[in-house]
Amino acid sequence: MAESPIVESRVGSAEEIPHSALRIPELLAPAGDWDCAKAAVENGADAIYFGLEKFNARMRAHNFTEADLPKLMEFLHRRGVKGYVTFNTLVFENELADAENYLRAIIAAGVDAAIVQDVGIARLIRSLSPDFPIHASTQMTITSAAGVEFARELGCNLVVLARECSIKEIEKINAVGRASPRADSTVESSSREDARPTTLPLEIFVHGALCVAYSGQCLTSEALGGRSANRGECAQACRMPYDLISDGQQVPLGDRKYLLSPQDLAGLEILPEIVRSGVASLKIEGRLKTPEYVANITRVYRKALDQLSRSGVRENAGDSTESLRLSAESRYDTEMAFSRGLYTGWLGGIDNQHLVHARFGKKRGVFLGEITRVTDEQVALKLVGPLKPGDGVVFDAGTPDQDEEGGFVYQVIPRGAETWLGFGQGDVDFHRIHVGDKLWKTSDPELDRRLRQSFEGDAPKFQRPIEMEVHGVVGKPLALIARDEAGPVTKAESTMPLAKAEKQPLTTVRLRDQLGRLGGTPFKLGELKNELGDGVMLPVSELNRLRREVVTELERQRVLPKRWELIHRRDAETLSKNDSIASAPQRLSGKSNLIVLVRNLAQLDAALKCGVTTVYCDFENPKKYREAVTTFHEAFGCAVGGASAAQNRLSPMANSQPSIWVAPPRIFKMGEEWTLEQVRSCNADGYLVRNYDHLKFFTNDRRVGDFSLNIANRLAADYFKNKFALERVTASYDLNFTQLEALLQAAPPEWFEITIHQHIPMFHMEHCVFCAFLSSGTDYTNCGRPCDEHDVKLRDRVGAEHPLKADVGCRNTVFNSLAQTGAEYVERMLALGVRNFRVEFVNEAPEQVGQTITKYRQLLRGEISGTQLWRELKTLQPIWGHTRADGRDARLTRRGNLRSEQCAVEKLFVGGVGVQDESGAGRQVGDQDGDQLATGRVTLVEARIV
């Protein structure tokens, strides 16, 4: 296999890059197992990322074990490749000790970095090691310069941006970093506090599956099946079909049913623009994919990056001479690797007409054409793609949720403008194939064989360059110096002096010929400097010995484990211990506080009629906040404009006073300051903090941390609550009661408010369903804003209609059709010291709002039990139903019939769809691509649907 030219791929900030030519980013490949790791290394990855048995966001991958770490890191470092462990899930309070043990093993094994979601885990790592690198996961939902700054202050060394960031937005984030005075530190030098730069290197996803929801903000699997995406157990509900219901009527969309299933990301065609944006690392998605996929996509992007390295990528597009010549072979290979359709995602900006084509949500591959004729034994089509006997195909009749015909092609017979295809006897039911059906090539066994050959065997196939220098004069030993691009340097001297050459002196050509014989090693000869005196010679055997000696020493240096500082247990009180929070939990006495979140003015009026004294407003249009605040203050005779955060800290009575709080949009991007200004202009008493920009923008105001901060343990709670002076924080919606109980016992309960009634916000997404399917526009500039005119729901396969809302930034949220209640756990929460409880509404009429508030007030006063509340709400509101904690009770559906909740959830998530297998042959039901719905029983966690 021909090797690619040398590429410098160290992770650093954009400021390190000379203005004349930008640095080629690191290429980071996924590895779900050993074969995938080898596939990545042998096809040119600069680094791989992988998970262990716990605490990683792909729990269905094979993953590695703690015991694998030393061997894996030795293999990677011998080959000049970095290895990053994915520790990218939320970690619950009762898991912190286990997490510490894992982290100690990771650090001791010389892993190059951990990719982290949980703020508490980042703090724990820093308590264990001051210099071990932390990469902020895309699960941290960082979309702005303020998010990068938050990660830097937390101790992170690199940020993986949200997939929803465009190239222009990435450039803006990097520009803020370049404007800061110490933005020229590398990842390595930024490990310690005193050397940490004011900005951080950025990493983005460049290829692979796209989540429709913001990573770290998707609660769909948790809401419907108790399988949290924030715990690596996503059930891929976005890949399911949905009907669009507008104003009570189904919108006819033809064969477009997969309304939440984006095409796969492919940044290959815009790679020069991506490199120019200044990102430090390009990540390929796919830890659930096959080794052949990893080999294929890694090879394609390595080749493209090397091409850019040769031509050069300059900072200004107008000055750039680079050209990325994409061959038909590269396009074919990426489509065959895995494809639901390939698109640049959000990198090129928002285009809601192209992100989601909605016709299927599973692998298709290369389009071959439409069927023109069908006989009892063959089909004909006008072939538009490459096809040969042995390839696997699938027939697409526009019903991907049903069993589909497909198989291996036996005959490919051109006849005029058409091509006739024959199959194995009985492999295809030709009666189910129709003229007009689309044909897709889903398997190329010959390509798969070539890809497997690229990483099979033990001999290195991808070699990384080393520099060599030779020095010496007649009568003195020859000195050979070798430098590895990763840093190691070694020197060897000949055992005999150089002699004057009579016939064949050591020319540069002869030296390159002998010293470049590096087959079977991880190296190839790059630059060679010949500093020898004229006309000297040395026996070939001695040159060979010197070459072997320096190569052996470079390999030895490469595999030395990274020596990160690791504080031993006996030397430190680590944060994972239960006594690490200075303020011990207190059991509060006194009155409980019912907080009501409303989403329109009518609901606010209903809450005020019930005498609610703490109200949160989360309106689609923040312009209405001013009216809401005025209405609330007039109802209680309050002064307009709340106390500042500082004033509140000085006033112990602040929490007992009536107050209205408003919620800014959940996501903030560069240039959207106007949304926050609009929110603040309403003069509310306080603000719900939902992201890193809110922490900064509302610094001088009263603030409560919302659920989207993903607080699952006391370390995260302490960081947000006390570093940012928040009055309270909302516990993560990923916690069941046992996990919540552990949190409340580990940290002061007065820190928290607990949501005990809500329609869980399942998908929160940049993708606008209103724009995509109720308009022909691409974004807010030309869609006509159908979100202002229509009441829209998404109906799933079991008939549940989930409300869809759009915020001021045109980001959509899909709410669970049914409300959940934790009422049966309120008595135990009160005993644990919780006093702040939240009830949320979405589409409820004012009458329903009033009834619900009344029942929860009775519950908090001890007048009714949680079970009574659930039953009475069912009786009062039979058409919208409620579910409770354990899932054992039946629910009343909109059609009025009883159905087991567990059965209903199974029907939504377990009933697989008909697909081709990975070879493209045959028909199967179930898991489609390793990145799709998992089979098995799905149960609800501790919340009852009401």
Secondary structure as UniProt FT lines:
FT   HELIX           14..16
FT   STRAND          26..30
FT   HELIX           34..42
FT   TURN            43..44
FT   STRAND          47..51
FT   TURN            59..60
FT   HELIX           66..68
FT   HELIX           69..78
FT   TURN            79..80
FT   STRAND          82..87
FT   HELIX           93..95
FT   HELIX           96..108
FT   TURN            109..110
FT   STRAND          113..116
FT   HELIX           119..128
FT   STRAND          134..136
FT   HELIX           138..140
FT   HELIX           145..154
FT   STRAND          158..160
FT   TURN            163..164
FT   HELIX           167..178
FT   TURN            181..182
FT   TURN            187..190
FT   HELIX           193..195
FT   STRAND          202..208
FT   TURN            215..216
FT   HELIX           220..225
FT   HELIX           229..231
FT   HELIX           237..239
FT   STRAND          243..246
FT   TURN            247..248
FT   STRAND          249..250
FT   TURN            254..255
FT   TURN            259..260
FT   STRAND          264..266
FT   HELIX           268..270
FT   HELIX           271..276
FT   TURN            277..278
FT   STRAND          281..284
FT   TURN            287..288
FT   HELIX           291..311
FT   HELIX           317..319
FT   HELIX           328..337
FT   STRAND          342..343
FT   TURN            345..348
FT   TURN            352..354
FT   STRAND          366..374
FT   STRAND          378..381
FT   TURN            389..390
FT   STRAND          392..396
FT   TURN            400..401
FT   STRAND          406..415
FT   TURN            416..417
FT   STRAND          418..423
FT   TURN            425..427
FT   HELIX           430..432
FT   TURN            435..436
FT   STRAND          438..443
FT   HELIX           445..453
FT   TURN            454..455
FT   STRAND          464..472
FT   STRAND          477..484
FT   TURN            485..486
FT   STRAND          489..500
FT   HELIX           508..515
FT   TURN            519..520
FT   STRAND          523..532
FT   TURN            534..535
FT   STRAND          536..537
FT   HELIX           540..559
FT   HELIX           569..571
FT   TURN            575..576
FT   TURN            578..579
FT   STRAND          593..598
FT   HELIX           601..609
FT   TURN            610..611
FT   STRAND          614..617
FT   HELIX           622..624
FT   HELIX           625..636
FT   HELIX           645..650
FT   TURN            652..653
FT   HELIX           654..656
FT   STRAND          659..662
FT   TURN            670..671
FT   HELIX           673..680
FT   TURN            681..682
FT   STRAND          686..689
FT   HELIX           692..697
FT   TURN            698..700
FT   STRAND          703..705
FT   HELIX           707..709
FT   HELIX           714..718
FT   HELIX           719..723
FT   TURN            724..725
FT   STRAND          728..731
FT   TURN            733..734
FT   HELIX           737..746
FT   HELIX           749..751
FT   STRAND          752..758
FT   STRAND          761..765
FT   HELIX           769..774
FT   TURN            780..782
FT   HELIX           786..788
FT   STRAND          792..795
FT   TURN            797..798
FT   STRAND          801..806
FT   TURN            808..809
FT   STRAND          812..815
FT   STRAND          819..821
FT   HELIX           823..825
FT   HELIX           826..832
FT   STRAND          836..840
FT   HELIX           846..860
FT   TURN            861..862
FT   HELIX           866..876
FT   TURN            878..880
FT   STRAND          882..883
FT   TURN            885..886
FT   STRAND          890..892
FT   TURN            894..895
FT   STRAND          898..900
FT   HELIX           901..909
FT   STRAND          913..915
FT   TURN            918..919
FT   STRAND          924..926
FT   STRAND          944..945
//
